[in-house]
Amino acid sequence: MKNLMLFLFVFPVFVFSQRVEIPAEYVRNNIGIGMDTNIKYEGSPYLNEKFEMGSIFIKNLDPINASLRYNAFSETIEMIDDEMKITALYKNFNVDVKIGNRLFKLFKNVVEGKNKIMYYEPLNDSGELILLRKDKKIFVESKKAKSAYTKDKPAKFQLKRNYFIHDNNKSKIVELKLKKKNILSLLTNHKDKINDYIKSNKLKLKNEKDVIKLFNYYNLL
């Protein structure tokens, strides 16, 4: 159980133990997790609570190694330095981030009629169609027991995973259900080859790894 607080300030320069500086326009202070409230909750807004080694890739600069974690509630990449100070990256299309073996890239998508810039994880090799995974932490409010026979339900963070397709030719993102019918409706070219590949490789299109294999194959056609 924890308290949720967020304070954001401008931070001029962030220096890692390797004495590598990130330009000021990419960094902000971040000493909380995304909510201005004292609500108690279960779970975590982070994909991984602990910081782990990763790399920051800024266009035209050498990769910067740092201790990183992803706040999947506020969709923020956080960093920690040797003095235990936590800062965060501004969202910038010139910056990609790898945490452990997970790569996070920014894409523009239309959500509820509004253009939003959000982090996604590209899962397959580059090509016409890129399979994207989005892990989002949803905050679920607490619920009081409705009777003496039930219990109160505490507030909690819950992981929600969705998949999308980014069409590099159209610069468009479409949500994808890991179901054969939905996947094949998006792969409109080379239908016979696609079906043969699925059968010969015994792909199960509810399985993320098999779907990645399929899109890698499609991009080679």
NUDO-140578 format. One record per residue: residue in one letter; x, y, z of N, C-alpha, C, O in turn. Coordinates in steps of 0.02 Angstrom, whole numbers. Layout:
N
<'A', <X, Y, Z>, <X, Y, Z>, <X, Y, Z>, <X, Y, Z>>
...
This chain:
221
<'M', <42, -60, 0>, <0, 0, 0>, <44, 63, 0>, <93, 66, 37>>
<'K', <28, 111, -40>, <71, 170, -47>, <28, 233, -56>, <-32, 229, -65>>
<'N', <61, 290, -54>, <29, 353, -70>, <50, 376, -139>, <106, 361, -161>>
<'L', <6, 411, -174>, <21, 434, -242>, <31, 509, -241>, <-13, 546, -219>>
<'M', <88, 532, -267>, <101, 603, -272>, <139, 617, -336>, <178, 575, -359>>
<'L', <130, 676, -365>, <168, 695, -425>, <183, 769, -424>, <138, 809, -414>>
<'F', <247, 786, -434>, <267, 856, -441>, <315, 860, -500>, <363, 822, -503>>
<'L', <302, 906, -545>, <343, 912, -606>, <375, 982, -608>, <341, 1032, -599>>
<'F', <440, 984, -619>, <476, 1047, -624>, <525, 1043, -682>, <541, 989, -706>>
<'V', <548, 1101, -705>, <598, 1103, -758>, <665, 1086, -727>, <682, 1111, -673>>
<'F', <705, 1045, -760>, <770, 1024, -734>, <821, 1037, -788>, <815, 1010, -843>>
<'P', <873, 1078, -776>, <918, 1101, -829>, <960, 1047, -861>, <964, 1044, -922>>
<'V', <994, 1004, -821>, <1038, 954, -849>, <1037, 892, -805>, <1035, 898, -743>>
<'F', <1038, 834, -835>, <1040, 772, -797>, <1107, 738, -811>, <1125, 727, -869>>
<'V', <1144, 721, -757>, <1211, 692, -765>, <1212, 622, -736>, <1195, 612, -678>>
<'F', <1232, 573, -777>, <1238, 504, -754>, <1306, 494, -721>, <1350, 536, -725>>
<'S', <1313, 436, -689>, <1377, 420, -657>, <1434, 418, -709>, <1492, 430, -692>>
<'Q', <1416, 402, -771>, <1467, 402, -825>, <1486, 473, -846>, <1526, 481, -892>>
<'R', <1458, 523, -813>, <1471, 594, -829>, <1448, 612, -899>, <1479, 654, -932>>
<'V', <1395, 581, -921>, <1365, 598, -986>, <1304, 641, -973>, <1261, 623, -934>>
<'E', <1300, 698, -1006>, <1245, 743, -996>, <1192, 736, -1050>, <1208, 728, -1109>>
<'I', <1129, 738, -1030>, <1074, 740, -1077>, <1054, 813, -1086>, <1046, 848, -1036>>
<'P', <1047, 836, -1148>, <1026, 906, -1159>, <962, 922, -1119>, <917, 881, -1113>>
<'A', <960, 984, -1092>, <907, 1004, -1046>, <837, 996, -1075>, <790, 981, -1038>>
<'E', <831, 1005, -1141>, <764, 1003, -1170>, <732, 934, -1169>, <673, 927, -1183>>
<'Y', <771, 882, -1151>, <744, 814, -1150>, <724, 791, -1079>, <695, 737, -1072>>
<'V', <740, 830, -1027>, <734, 805, -959>, <691, 850, -916>, <692, 911, -922>>
<'R', <653, 819, -870>, <613, 856, -821>, <619, 821, -754>, <635, 762, -750>>
<'N', <605, 857, -700>, <603, 827, -634>, <540, 784, -628>, <488, 802, -656>>
<'N', <546, 730, -593>, <487, 687, -582>, <497, 650, -517>, <536, 602, -514>>
<'I', <462, 671, -464>, <473, 639, -399>, <410, 604, -374>, <402, 595, -313>>
<'G', <367, 585, -418>, <307, 549, -399>, <287, 500, -452>, <328, 482, -494>>
<'I', <223, 477, -451>, <204, 425, -498>, <145, 442, -542>, <127, 403, -586>>
<'G', <114, 501, -533>, <64, 519, -582>, <-4, 540, -555>, <-49, 555, -595>>
<'M', <-13, 542, -489>, <-78, 562, -461>, <-68, 607, -401>, <-23, 596, -360>>
<'D', <-109, 658, -396>, <-106, 705, -340>, <-160, 688, -290>, <-211, 722, -286>>
<'T', <-150, 635, -253>, <-200, 611, -206>, <-167, 569, -152>, <-111, 545, -162>>
<'N', <-201, 559, -96>, <-174, 518, -42>, <-209, 450, -38>, <-208, 417, 14>>
<'I', <-238, 429, -93>, <-273, 365, -95>, <-224, 307, -84>, <-169, 308, -112>>
<'K', <-243, 259, -44>, <-203, 198, -36>, <-221, 149, -91>, <-279, 147, -113>>
<'Y', <-173, 111, -113>, <-186, 66, -169>, <-143, 4, -165>, <-95, 1, -127>>
<'E', <-162, -45, -205>, <-123, -106, -213>, <-91, -107, -282>, <-115, -74, -328>>
<'G', <-37, -145, -288>, <-3, -150, -352>, <44, -92, -363>, <64, -58, -316>>
<'S', <63, -81, -425>, <113, -31, -442>, <96, 1, -509>, <70, -32, -554>>
<'P', <111, 66, -517>, <101, 99, -582>, <157, 82, -631>, <152, 99, -690>>
<'Y', <210, 49, -607>, <268, 34, -649>, <264, -36, -677>, <237, -82, -646>>
<'L', <292, -45, -737>, <299, -113, -764>, <346, -153, -720>, <334, -211, -705>>
<'N', <401, -120, -699>, <447, -149, -651>, <463, -95, -600>, <488, -42, -617>>
<'E', <448, -109, -536>, <458, -59, -484>, <531, -38, -479>, <545, 21, -468>>
<'K', <577, -85, -486>, <648, -71, -479>, <676, -42, -544>, <655, -61, -599>>
<'F', <723, 3, -537>, <759, 29, -595>, <805, -25, -622>, <834, -64, -584>>
<'E', <813, -27, -688>, <859, -74, -718>, <898, -40, -774>, <876, 11, -801>>
<'M', <955, -68, -791>, <998, -37, -841>, <964, -35, -910>, <931, -83, -931>>
<'G', <974, 19, -943>, <946, 27, -1010>, <986, 79, -1048>, <1039, 101, -1026>>
<'S', <959, 99, -1105>, <993, 147, -1148>, <943, 198, -1175>, <886, 183, -1190>>
<'I', <967, 260, -1180>, <928, 314, -1209>, <959, 331, -1276>, <1019, 346, -1281>>
<'F', <918, 329, -1328>, <943, 342, -1396>, <914, 409, -1420>, <855, 414, -1437>>
<'I', <958, 459, -1422>, <938, 525, -1446>, <968, 536, -1515>, <1028, 524, -1525>>
<'K', <927, 557, -1561>, <949, 567, -1630>, <1012, 610, -1633>, <1016, 663, -1602>>
<'N', <1062, 586, -1670>, <1126, 620, -1682>, <1172, 622, -1621>, <1223, 656, -1622>>
<'L', <1154, 584, -1568>, <1198, 578, -1510>, <1214, 505, -1497>, <1177, 460, -1519>>
<'D', <1270, 492, -1463>, <1286, 423, -1444>, <1237, 398, -1393>, <1211, 437, -1353>>
<'P', <1222, 332, -1392>, <1177, 304, -1341>, <1201, 319, -1271>, <1261, 318, -1258>>
<'I', <1155, 332, -1225>, <1171, 348, -1156>, <1145, 292, -1112>, <1085, 278, -1112>>
<'N', <1188, 260, -1074>, <1168, 207, -1028>, <1144, 238, -963>, <1173, 287, -938>>
<'A', <1089, 210, -935>, <1061, 238, -874>, <1018, 186, -839>, <1000, 135, -868>>
<'S', <1003, 199, -775>, <956, 158, -737>, <886, 185, -749>, <872, 243, -734>>
<'L', <841, 144, -777>, <777, 168, -802>, <719, 124, -777>, <729, 67, -757>>
<'R', <659, 152, -779>, <598, 114, -770>, <541, 150, -806>, <546, 209, -821>>
<'Y', <488, 112, -820>, <432, 140, -858>, <371, 145, -814>, <347, 94, -788>>
<'N', <345, 205, -805>, <282, 217, -770>, <226, 207, -821>, <213, 250, -863>>
<'A', <192, 150, -817>, <142, 132, -866>, <74, 163, -851>, <26, 154, -889>>
<'F', <69, 201, -797>, <8, 238, -782>, <12, 308, -813>, <-33, 329, -849>>
<'S', <66, 344, -798>, <74, 411, -827>, <111, 410, -893>, <119, 462, -925>>
<'E', <133, 350, -915>, <170, 340, -978>, <232, 384, -979>, <241, 427, -1023>>
<'T', <275, 373, -929>, <335, 413, -920>, <396, 368, -912>, <393, 318, -877>>
<'I', <450, 386, -945>, <514, 353, -935>, <552, 390, -879>, <565, 449, -885>>
<'E', <568, 354, -826>, <602, 383, -769>, <675, 360, -765>, <692, 305, -787>>
<'M', <718, 404, -737>, <789, 389, -729>, <809, 404, -658>, <778, 445, -624>>
<'I', <861, 370, -633>, <887, 383, -566>, <963, 389, -570>, <996, 351, -605>>
<'D', <991, 438, -533>, <1063, 448, -535>, <1095, 420, -472>, <1062, 390, -431>>
<'D', <1161, 430, -465>, <1198, 403, -408>, <1176, 433, -342>, <1187, 404, -289>>
<'E', <1146, 493, -344>, <1122, 526, -283>, <1049, 510, -269>, <1017, 541, -227>>
<'M', <1022, 459, -306>, <954, 436, -297>, <902, 488, -316>, <845, 486, -293>>
<'K', <921, 534, -359>, <873, 584, -383>, <839, 557, -445>, <871, 533, -492>>
<'I', <772, 561, -446>, <732, 534, -501>, <711, 591, -547>, <684, 642, -524>>
<'T', <723, 583, -611>, <700, 630, -662>, <666, 590, -716>, <664, 529, -714>>
<'A', <639, 625, -765>, <603, 591, -819>, <617, 624, -886>, <638, 681, -890>>
<'L', <604, 585, -938>, <613, 611, -1006>, <549, 644, -1031>, <494, 617, -1021>>
<'Y', <556, 702, -1063>, <500, 729, -1100>, <487, 684, -1160>, <533, 653, -1186>>
<'K', <426, 682, -1182>, <410, 644, -1242>, <435, 682, -1303>, <415, 739, -1315>>
<'N', <478, 649, -1341>, <509, 681, -1399>, <521, 627, -1451>, <551, 575, -1436>>
<'F', <499, 639, -1513>, <506, 588, -1565>, <579, 573, -1583>, <593, 523, -1617>>
<'N', <624, 615, -1561>, <695, 603, -1574>, <727, 556, -1522>, <787, 542, -1526>>
<'V', <687, 533, -1474>, <713, 492, -1419>, <678, 425, -1416>, <616, 421, -1411>>
<'D', <717, 371, -1419>, <693, 303, -1405>, <727, 278, -1342>, <781, 301, -1325>>
<'V', <696, 231, -1308>, <723, 206, -1245>, <719, 130, -1243>, <668, 101, -1261>>
<'K', <772, 99, -1221>, <773, 27, -1210>, <785, 13, -1136>, <834, 36, -1108>>
<'I', <738, -24, -1105>, <745, -42, -1035>, <749, -118, -1032>, <702, -153, -1050>>
<'G', <806, -144, -1010>, <818, -216, -1015>, <817, -235, -1088>, <856, -209, -1128>>
<'N', <771, -281, -1107>, <766, -300, -1178>, <703, -272, -1210>, <682, -296, -1263>>
<'R', <672, -222, -1179>, <610, -193, -1204>, <623, -123, -1233>, <649, -79, -1199>>
<'L', <604, -114, -1296>, <615, -51, -1331>, <549, -10, -1330>, <496, -37, -1347>>
<'F', <554, 53, -1311>, <496, 98, -1309>, <505, 154, -1359>, <556, 190, -1358>>
<'K', <456, 162, -1404>, <458, 214, -1455>, <393, 254, -1452>, <340, 227, -1433>>
<'L', <396, 316, -1471>, <337, 359, -1472>, <303, 356, -1541>, <336, 359, -1593>>
<'F', <237, 349, -1539>, <196, 352, -1599>, <137, 398, -1586>, <114, 405, -1529>>
<'K', <113, 429, -1640>, <53, 471, -1634>, <-7, 428, -1651>, <-8, 393, -1701>>
<'N', <-58, 432, -1608>, <-119, 393, -1620>, <-180, 436, -1603>, <-175, 483, -1563>>
<'V', <-236, 419, -1632>, <-299, 455, -1617>, <-337, 414, -1565>, <-356, 357, -1578>>
<'V', <-347, 444, -1506>, <-383, 411, -1452>, <-443, 453, -1432>, <-435, 511, -1411>>
<'E', <-502, 425, -1440>, <-565, 460, -1425>, <-567, 528, -1460>, <-587, 579, -1431>>
<'G', <-546, 527, -1523>, <-551, 587, -1565>, <-495, 638, -1556>, <-496, 691, -1587>>
<'K', <-446, 621, -1511>, <-392, 668, -1499>, <-325, 637, -1518>, <-313, 578, -1507>>
<'N', <-281, 679, -1547>, <-213, 656, -1563>, <-172, 651, -1499>, <-167, 699, -1461>>
<'K', <-143, 593, -1488>, <-101, 583, -1429>, <-35, 552, -1448>, <-31, 510, -1494>>
<'I', <18, 572, -1413>, <84, 542, -1422>, <95, 494, -1365>, <95, 514, -1307>>
<'M', <106, 430, -1381>, <110, 379, -1329>, <166, 330, -1344>, <188, 322, -1401>>
<'Y', <190, 298, -1291>, <241, 247, -1298>, <211, 180, -1318>, <160, 159, -1291>>
<'Y', <244, 147, -1365>, <227, 79, -1386>, <292, 39, -1390>, <346, 67, -1394>>
<'E', <285, -28, -1390>, <342, -71, -1398>, <339, -106, -1466>, <296, -150, -1476>>
<'P', <382, -89, -1513>, <385, -125, -1577>, <409, -197, -1565>, <459, -207, -1530>>
<'L', <373, -245, -1593>, <388, -315, -1578>, <420, -353, -1636>, <449, -406, -1625>>
<'N', <414, -328, -1697>, <442, -364, -1753>, <493, -321, -1791>, <500, -262, -1777>>
<'D', <527, -353, -1837>, <578, -318, -1876>, <546, -262, -1917>, <486, -263, -1930>>
<'S', <587, -215, -1938>, <562, -160, -1978>, <532, -185, -2044>, <555, -235, -2071>>
<'G', <483, -150, -2068>, <450, -169, -2130>, <387, -129, -2140>, <378, -77, -2108>>
<'E', <345, -151, -2184>, <283, -115, -2199>, <237, -111, -2138>, <211, -58, -2122>>
<'L', <227, -168, -2104>, <183, -171, -2047>, <222, -188, -1984>, <258, -238, -1981>>
<'I', <215, -146, -1933>, <250, -156, -1870>, <198, -174, -1816>, <150, -137, -1805>>
<'L', <210, -230, -1783>, <167, -251, -1728>, <188, -214, -1665>, <247, -216, -1646>>
<'L', <141, -179, -1633>, <156, -141, -1573>, <119, -170, -1513>, <61, -190, -1518>>
<'R', <153, -171, -1457>, <121, -191, -1394>, <117, -129, -1349>, <164, -89, -1346>>
<'K', <61, -122, -1315>, <54, -67, -1267>, <31, -94, -1200>, <-25, -117, -1193>>
<'D', <75, -90, -1150>, <58, -109, -1082>, <40, -45, -1044>, <81, 1, -1038>>
<'K', <-21, -42, -1020>, <-46, 17, -985>, <-71, -4, -916>, <-106, -54, -909>>
<'K', <-53, 34, -865>, <-79, 22, -798>, <-141, 66, -788>, <-138, 127, -793>>
<'I', <-196, 33, -772>, <-260, 67, -760>, <-272, 72, -685>, <-261, 23, -649>>
<'F', <-293, 131, -662>, <-308, 138, -591>, <-382, 122, -579>, <-426, 155, -606>>
<'V', <-393, 71, -538>, <-462, 49, -523>, <-480, 75, -453>, <-446, 60, -404>>
<'E', <-534, 112, -449>, <-555, 141, -385>, <-576, 87, -336>, <-597, 32, -356>>
<'S', <-571, 103, -271>, <-593, 56, -219>, <-669, 51, -220>, <-704, 97, -242>>
<'K', <-694, -5, -195>, <-767, -17, -191>, <-786, -41, -122>, <-754, -86, -94>>
<'K', <-837, -11, -94>, <-862, -32, -29>, <-904, -96, -36>, <-936, -107, -87>>
<'A', <-901, -137, 14>, <-940, -199, 14>, <-1015, -183, 10>, <-1039, -137, 43>>
<'K', <-1051, -221, -31>, <-1122, -209, -39>, <-1164, -242, 15>, <-1222, -225, 25>>
<'S', <-1135, -290, 50>, <-1171, -324, 104>, <-1121, -350, 155>, <-1060, -345, 145>>
<'A', <-1147, -378, 209>, <-1104, -406, 261>, <-1069, -469, 238>, <-1023, -493, 271>>
<'Y', <-1089, -496, 182>, <-1061, -558, 157>, <-1004, -546, 106>, <-972, -593, 82>>
<'T', <-993, -483, 90>, <-939, -467, 43>, <-888, -421, 76>, <-901, -394, 130>>
<'K', <-831, -412, 45>, <-777, -371, 73>, <-766, -309, 31>, <-782, -306, -29>>
<'D', <-739, -258, 64>, <-718, -199, 27>, <-664, -218, -23>, <-623, -262, -9>>
<'K', <-664, -185, -80>, <-611, -196, -130>, <-566, -134, -132>, <-590, -80, -147>>
<'P', <-502, -142, -116>, <-457, -84, -115>, <-443, -58, -186>, <-450, -94, -235>>
<'A', <-423, 5, -189>, <-401, 32, -253>, <-338, -5, -275>, <-299, -28, -234>>
<'K', <-329, -10, -340>, <-271, -48, -365>, <-252, -26, -435>, <-292, 3, -472>>
<'F', <-189, -41, -453>, <-167, -33, -521>, <-172, -100, -557>, <-150, -152, -531>>
<'Q', <-201, -99, -616>, <-213, -160, -654>, <-182, -154, -723>, <-190, -103, -757>>
<'L', <-147, -206, -743>, <-114, -205, -809>, <-164, -219, -865>, <-203, -266, -862>>
<'K', <-163, -176, -916>, <-203, -186, -976>, <-157, -189, -1035>, <-118, -143, -1047>>
<'R', <-159, -244, -1073>, <-115, -253, -1131>, <-155, -252, -1195>, <-205, -288, -1202>>
<'N', <-134, -210, -1242>, <-166, -207, -1307>, <-113, -210, -1361>, <-54, -195, -1350>>
<'Y', <-135, -230, -1421>, <-89, -234, -1479>, <-115, -189, -1534>, <-175, -178, -1542>>
<'F', <-68, -164, -1574>, <-85, -118, -1628>, <-40, -135, -1688>, <12, -167, -1681>>
<'I', <-61, -112, -1746>, <-21, -117, -1806>, <-5, -46, -1831>, <-50, -5, -1838>>
<'H', <58, -33, -1843>, <78, 31, -1874>, <96, 18, -1947>, <143, -19, -1962>>
<'D', <59, 49, -1991>, <71, 43, -2063>, <120, 99, -2083>, <101, 157, -2085>>
<'N', <181, 80, -2098>, <232, 131, -2115>, <215, 168, -2179>, <236, 226, -2188>>
<'N', <178, 137, -2224>, <159, 170, -2287>, <106, 224, -2276>, <105, 275, -2312>>
<'K', <63, 213, -2227>, <8, 260, -2215>, <17, 300, -2151>, <-23, 344, -2137>>
<'S', <70, 285, -2112>, <81, 318, -2047>, <18, 315, -2005>, <-4, 365, -1976>>
<'K', <-10, 256, -2002>, <-74, 247, -1968>, <-69, 189, -1918>, <-36, 139, -1932>>
<'I', <-102, 197, -1860>, <-104, 144, -1809>, <-174, 117, -1804>, <-223, 154, -1799>>
<'V', <-179, 50, -1804>, <-244, 16, -1798>, <-239, -35, -1743>, <-190, -72, -1739>>
<'E', <-289, -37, -1699>, <-289, -87, -1645>, <-297, -157, -1674>, <-334, -167, -1723>>
<'L', <-264, -204, -1644>, <-264, -273, -1668>, <-282, -321, -1612>, <-252, -319, -1558>>
<'K', <-332, -363, -1624>, <-348, -417, -1577>, <-308, -479, -1598>, <-304, -494, -1658>>
<'L', <-280, -515, -1550>, <-243, -575, -1567>, <-291, -633, -1581>, <-296, -681, -1544>>
<'K', <-325, -624, -1637>, <-373, -674, -1661>, <-361, -682, -1736>, <-348, -633, -1771>>
<'K', <-365, -742, -1761>, <-349, -756, -1831>, <-391, -713, -1878>, <-364, -685, -1926>>
<'K', <-455, -708, -1865>, <-500, -670, -1910>, <-479, -597, -1913>, <-476, -567, -1967>>
<'N', <-464, -568, -1856>, <-445, -497, -1854>, <-378, -485, -1887>, <-369, -436, -1923>>
<'I', <-330, -530, -1876>, <-263, -522, -1905>, <-266, -528, -1981>, <-236, -488, -2016>>
<'L', <-301, -579, -2005>, <-304, -590, -2078>, <-342, -534, -2114>, <-331, -521, -2173>>
<'S', <-387, -500, -2078>, <-424, -445, -2109>, <-378, -385, -2123>, <-393, -343, -2165>>
<'L', <-321, -382, -2087>, <-273, -328, -2099>, <-219, -347, -2149>, <-189, -303, -2181>>
<'L', <-207, -412, -2156>, <-157, -436, -2204>, <-192, -453, -2270>, <-203, -511, -2286>>
<'T', <-209, -401, -2307>, <-251, -410, -2366>, <-213, -435, -2427>, <-243, -461, -2474>>
<'N', <-147, -428, -2427>, <-106, -452, -2483>, <-77, -521, -2468>, <-68, -540, -2410>>
<'H', <-64, -559, -2522>, <-31, -624, -2517>, <-70, -673, -2472>, <-41, -709, -2431>>
<'K', <-135, -673, -2480>, <-177, -714, -2436>, <-159, -788, -2437>, <-157, -821, -2385>>
<'D', <-147, -815, -2497>, <-132, -886, -2503>, <-66, -903, -2467>, <-61, -952, -2431>>
<'K', <-17, -861, -2478>, <48, -873, -2446>, <43, -867, -2370>, <74, -905, -2333>>
<'I', <4, -819, -2348>, <-5, -809, -2276>, <-38, -870, -2245>, <-16, -894, -2193>>
<'N', <-91, -894, -2276>, <-127, -953, -2249>, <-82, -1015, -2249>, <-83, -1054, -2202>>
<'D', <-43, -1023, -2303>, <3, -1080, -2307>, <56, -1076, -2252>, <75, -1126, -2221>>
<'Y', <80, -1015, -2239>, <132, -1006, -2188>, <104, -1022, -2118>, <138, -1052, -2077>>
<'I', <43, -1000, -2106>, <11, -1014, -2041>, <4, -1089, -2030>, <18, -1115, -1976>>
<'K', <-19, -1124, -2083>, <-31, -1196, -2077>, <35, -1235, -2071>, <41, -1279, -2028>>
<'S', <83, -1219, -2114>, <145, -1257, -2115>, <186, -1247, -2051>, <224, -1292, -2031>>
<'N', <179, -1189, -2019>, <216, -1175, -1958>, <173, -1184, -1895>, <195, -1171, -1839>>
<'K', <111, -1206, -1906>, <65, -1220, -1850>, <60, -1160, -1802>, <65, -1168, -1741>>
<'L', <51, -1102, -1832>, <49, -1041, -1791>, <-18, -1035, -1756>, <-71, -1048, -1784>>
<'K', <-14, -1015, -1694>, <-74, -1000, -1655>, <-77, -925, -1645>, <-34, -896, -1611>>
<'L', <-126, -893, -1676>, <-126, -821, -1679>, <-155, -787, -1617>, <-171, -727, -1618>>
<'K', <-163, -826, -1564>, <-176, -796, -1498>, <-111, -789, -1459>, <-109, -760, -1405>>
<'N', <-58, -816, -1489>, <8, -816, -1457>, <50, -759, -1486>, <60, -755, -1546>>
<'E', <76, -717, -1442>, <114, -658, -1465>, <174, -677, -1508>, <185, -646, -1560>>
<'K', <212, -728, -1488>, <271, -747, -1525>, <254, -771, -1595>, <291, -758, -1643>>
<'D', <198, -807, -1602>, <178, -831, -1668>, <155, -773, -1712>, <166, -773, -1773>>
<'V', <122, -725, -1682>, <99, -667, -1721>, <160, -627, -1745>, <160, -601, -1801>>
<'I', <211, -621, -1704>, <273, -587, -1724>, <304, -623, -1784>, <326, -591, -1832>>
<'K', <306, -689, -1782>, <333, -729, -1837>, <295, -715, -1902>, <324, -707, -1955>>
<'L', <229, -711, -1896>, <187, -699, -1954>, <201, -631, -1985>, <206, -626, -2046>>
<'F', <207, -580, -1944>, <219, -513, -1972>, <289, -507, -2000>, <299, -471, -2049>>
<'N', <337, -540, -1970>, <404, -540, -2000>, <403, -572, -2069>, <436, -549, -2115>>
<'Y', <366, -627, -2075>, <359, -661, -2140>, <323, -616, -2190>, <345, -609, -2247>>
<'Y', <269, -585, -2169>, <230, -541, -2214>, <273, -485, -2241>, <268, -467, -2300>>
<'N', <315, -456, -2199>, <357, -400, -2221>, <411, -420, -2271>, <441, -377, -2303>>
<'L', <422, -485, -2278>, <471, -508, -2327>, <441, -522, -2396>, <477, -530, -2445>>
<'L', <374, -524, -2399>, <340, -540, -2461>, <340, -481, -2510>, <313, -486, -2565>>
